[in-house]
Amino acid sequence: MRYDELIIENFRGVSKLELRDLKCINLLVGKNNCGKSTVLEAFFLLSGMSNPGLPVSIHRFRDIILTNDDDFSFMFNNMNFVIPIIISGFLDNKQRYLTITPMYGDNKIPSEDSKQNKALEKQEDFIVSTNPVPLIEGIN
């Protein structure tokens, strides 16, 4: 099992990254917090894309403490739920494609300029919201 290519969009701190012509051995080097673990997590998610528990496993690996188990905002670039996460690649010459979007209770997706997204951009440690924007019930 070997990936030849990986493309990541809107995942964590990566707005878009294309890794092409991957070999049997690849090294990821760089300073702290530059995206090395994000690339590995993208491989992890794409490899087990039929396992809905993988985002929760990533949550545990990173020891991320959130106020709500349903808060997966840490996965989205700039914590912006409006733009889906897209991870694709070629595994043994077969294309794999994964899209992650939030699931809302009333099937409404907030607009780009909604109050909730502005609150997420300004978030420090916890999200506290009293506005009527639909709450996220999970990810798809």
Legacy VTK file of the C-alpha trace (Angstrom):
# vtk DataFile Version 3.0
C-alpha trace
ASCII
DATASET POLYDATA
POINTS 140 float
0.000 0.000 0.000
1.648 3.212 -1.191
0.385 6.676 -1.990
1.721 8.314 -5.161
0.014 11.658 -4.534
-1.807 13.524 -1.764
-3.846 16.722 -2.069
-5.130 18.471 1.059
-7.576 21.387 1.072
-8.926 23.310 4.092
-7.558 20.885 6.695
-6.188 22.411 9.911
-3.547 25.018 9.032
-3.368 23.930 5.389
-5.483 25.868 2.903
-4.102 23.837 -0.044
-1.161 21.444 -0.336
-0.256 19.113 -3.182
2.325 16.373 -2.671
3.079 14.658 -5.956
5.484 11.919 -7.008
5.679 10.348 -3.542
8.149 7.490 -3.162
8.369 4.442 -0.881
10.164 6.541 1.740
9.344 10.212 2.282
10.605 12.462 5.064
8.681 15.388 6.476
10.941 17.884 8.206
10.326 21.361 9.527
9.904 23.536 12.573
7.213 22.956 15.166
3.669 23.779 14.084
4.442 23.916 10.349
2.030 21.121 9.290
3.980 17.845 9.455
1.398 16.138 11.682
-1.425 17.564 9.583
-0.035 15.771 6.513
0.204 12.507 8.454
-3.342 12.942 9.753
-4.560 13.524 6.193
-2.988 10.194 5.164
-4.603 8.608 8.235
-8.072 9.945 7.358
-7.819 9.067 3.676
-6.559 5.540 4.396
-9.430 4.792 6.755
-12.065 6.994 5.167
-14.843 4.472 5.848
-14.211 4.695 9.616
-16.275 7.559 11.079
-14.356 7.394 14.382
-11.032 8.579 12.935
-11.626 12.305 13.558
-12.269 11.468 17.215
-9.047 9.425 17.309
-7.132 12.421 15.966
-8.772 14.494 18.702
-7.374 12.052 21.286
-3.895 11.865 19.702
-3.531 15.625 20.018
-4.956 15.787 23.573
-7.300 18.544 22.431
-9.703 19.532 25.165
-12.861 21.104 23.822
-15.996 22.316 25.577
-18.215 20.086 23.456
-17.583 16.652 21.943
-19.426 17.761 18.795
-16.979 20.622 18.159
-14.775 19.574 15.255
-13.829 23.123 14.311
-10.160 22.333 14.974
-10.130 20.263 11.803
-11.177 23.085 9.465
-8.750 25.703 8.133
-9.275 28.917 10.117
-12.071 27.009 11.908
-14.319 27.881 8.970
-17.039 25.224 8.560
-18.377 26.761 5.341
-15.502 25.439 3.200
-15.348 21.617 3.315
-12.195 19.634 3.949
-11.108 17.763 0.821
-8.395 15.123 0.942
-7.586 13.101 -2.148
-4.797 10.916 -3.372
-3.734 7.971 -5.447
-3.242 4.749 -3.501
-1.778 1.928 -5.590
-2.888 3.787 -8.749
-6.508 4.083 -7.552
-7.919 7.482 -6.665
-9.336 7.991 -3.175
-11.404 11.048 -2.334
-12.676 12.257 1.051
-14.821 15.295 1.803
-15.603 16.335 5.382
-18.454 18.752 6.054
-20.395 19.564 9.233
-23.851 18.100 9.827
-26.484 20.509 11.104
-29.646 19.517 12.938
-31.885 21.455 10.565
-29.723 20.876 7.450
-28.919 24.601 7.168
-25.348 25.697 6.590
-24.447 29.166 7.891
-23.296 31.708 5.333
-19.680 32.869 5.033
-20.427 36.079 6.917
-22.585 34.600 9.671
-22.097 35.598 13.270
-21.049 32.067 14.216
-18.123 32.042 11.775
-16.976 35.453 12.996
-17.096 34.128 16.556
-15.066 31.071 15.520
-12.371 33.262 13.954
-12.065 35.213 17.205
-12.166 32.082 19.391
-9.518 31.779 22.065
-10.030 28.725 24.284
-13.752 28.068 24.264
-16.748 28.743 22.082
-19.674 30.364 23.845
-22.569 31.270 21.609
-26.052 32.544 22.266
-27.017 33.290 18.677
-29.693 31.233 16.885
-27.335 29.875 14.195
-27.784 26.085 13.958
-25.374 24.070 16.069
-23.219 21.379 14.524
-24.240 17.864 15.430
-21.270 16.061 13.869
-19.307 15.788 10.650
-20.053 14.059 7.372
LINES 1 141
140 0 1 2 3 4 5 6 7 8 9 10 11 12 13 14 15 16 17 18 19 20 21 22 23 24 25 26 27 28 29 30 31 32 33 34 35 36 37 38 39 40 41 42 43 44 45 46 47 48 49 50 51 52 53 54 55 56 57 58 59 60 61 62 63 64 65 66 67 68 69 70 71 72 73 74 75 76 77 78 79 80 81 82 83 84 85 86 87 88 89 90 91 92 93 94 95 96 97 98 99 100 101 102 103 104 105 106 107 108 109 110 111 112 113 114 115 116 117 118 119 120 121 122 123 124 125 126 127 128 129 130 131 132 133 134 135 136 137 138 139
